[in-house]
Amino acid sequence: MQRSLLSLVGGMMSDPALIHKDPKDYWLSSRMAVVRPSPTAAVSDEARRLRADGRVIINLGEGELDFDTPSHVKDAGISAIQSGNTKYTAVAGTEAVKEAVARKFERENGITYGPDEIVVSAGAKQAIFNAFLATLDDGDEVIVPAPYWVSYPDMVALAGGTSIIANCGLETAFKLTPRALEAHITNRTKWVIINSPSNPTGALYSEDELAGLAAVLRRHPKAMVMSDDIYEQIVFDGMFATMASVAPDLKNRVLTVNGVSKCFSMTGWRVGYAGGPSWLISALTTLQSQSTSNASSISQEATVAALDGSLSFLNDWEDKLLARRNVVLKAIDETDGVLSADPPAAAFYVFASCAGAIGLITNDGDIIQNDLDMAAYLLKAAGVATIAGTAFGKSEYLRISYAVDDADLENACASIVAACKRLS
Ligand SMILES: Cc1ncc(COP(=O)(O)O)c(C=O)c1O
């Protein structure tokens, strides 16, 4: 006979050895101790909570464009539903979507991937996570240039690996240099992460900069490259480049990850994809087959329309984003050094130093001691949510996302400037 969960908890709690134990400490795996909830999601939750209390909060903490998914892409999704394409597909994606991904890689990046070298996942996040899970053993190292996207270290830890944080400063525009790579690489290095354009800094690696890193990688044949290209299309200054095309000789140890979340404003459709050597793609597909199976069949059809369709809508998006980037930079300038930032080359974030705020005192008499205090102060005093740089492995910075509508951004920036000026 099956026992109910309640009687199990009851039985457990009458066990003297467990009497003072929280049930979750007994049932949750030790794996859960190495993973933290996403700090960016935590800020959004806090903003929602304050709004529910009647506060006006503008959230500049989200990594999601406010633009609508282009209409031809939405139509393709609707047509997929109406024509009954609502069933399981092949785990790694339909032939149609894999062919569209292959065409995209060939056309836009000059990289040739065959059908067994492409996997389509539920977001780029799943492809990255599966790649770590498929390759990392205890003690294996992953070089994570900081500032980093918040999920990399937790994914590496969950997969049993060790993140080796390579601190990249303002002097290199927050980018990993060949010298820093050489200083961190060992014979335990399984992956080097290159995220360009970068979340959180908006930094963009040039072809030459990638070539410099490739030269170091050639001397370390055991290290693979995770090229996270998810912000590829949102570039203002300079040209996008990616490792597998800059260094074709390294292609068999590069995983090129991309997706439709950012550049097509399709975060909720959950489609990402990766191109890489067939042995690795096959492992990612096996993991996916035993966990989530295929990405949504409907979203896959919409992705074909996105990847094969015209990108002309991006001109308008880029104009709008560039204007917004300038609104943020102008506001930062008006804070008289409390905040400071160089113009980011790409993506939709400004990574602003708040070193000028450290030691200043708020109207309530509190001292701003670090970036977490500053983010909390802006939330309270300006009603604006930003993310403290500490979440990205770089203290004394704030990530300000300008993926929100123009009026909200103008208001948020004016409130930030006013709140900064009230510090003494
Ligand atoms: C750098 C980076 N990589 C990957 C992802 C994941 O994107 P997706 O929505 O495709 O899972 C994000 C999302 O915020 C990101 O910022």
The ligand as an SDF file (V2000), in Angstrom:
LIG
                    3D

 16 16  0  0  0  0  0  0  0  0999 V2000
   24.6250   35.8770  -22.4460 C   0  0  0  0  0  0  0  0  0  0  0  0
   23.3670   35.0850  -22.5150 C   0  0  0  0  0  0  0  0  0  0  0  0
   23.4270   33.8330  -22.9930 N   0  0  0  0  0  0  0  0  0  0  0  0
   22.3340   33.0620  -23.0680 C   0  0  0  0  0  0  0  0  0  0  0  0
   21.1030   33.5240  -22.6550 C   0  0  0  0  0  0  0  0  0  0  0  0
   19.9150   32.5920  -22.7280 C   0  0  0  0  0  0  0  0  0  0  0  0
   19.0110   32.9120  -23.7210 O   0  0  0  0  0  0  0  0  0  0  0  0
   17.7520   32.0120  -24.0250 P   0  0  0  0  0  0  0  0  0  0  0  0
   16.5520   32.8620  -23.7610 O   0  0  0  0  0  0  0  0  0  0  0  0
   17.8680   31.6520  -25.4830 O   0  0  0  0  0  0  0  0  0  0  0  0
   17.7960   30.8080  -23.1720 O   0  0  0  0  0  0  0  0  0  0  0  0
   20.9870   34.8250  -22.1300 C   0  0  0  0  0  0  0  0  0  0  0  0
   19.7050   35.3290  -21.6310 C   0  0  0  0  0  0  0  0  0  0  0  0
   19.6170   36.2780  -20.8640 O   0  0  0  0  0  0  0  0  0  0  0  0
   22.1500   35.6310  -22.0770 C   0  0  0  0  0  0  0  0  0  0  0  0
   22.1050   36.8940  -21.6090 O   0  0  0  0  0  0  0  0  0  0  0  0
  1  2  1  0
  2  3  1  0
  2 15  2  0
  3  4  2  0
  4  5  1  0
  5  6  1  0
  5 12  2  0
  6  7  1  0
  7  8  1  0
  8  9  2  0
  8 10  1  0
  8 11  1  0
 12 13  1  0
 12 15  1  0
 13 14  2  0
 15 16  1  0
M  END
$$$$
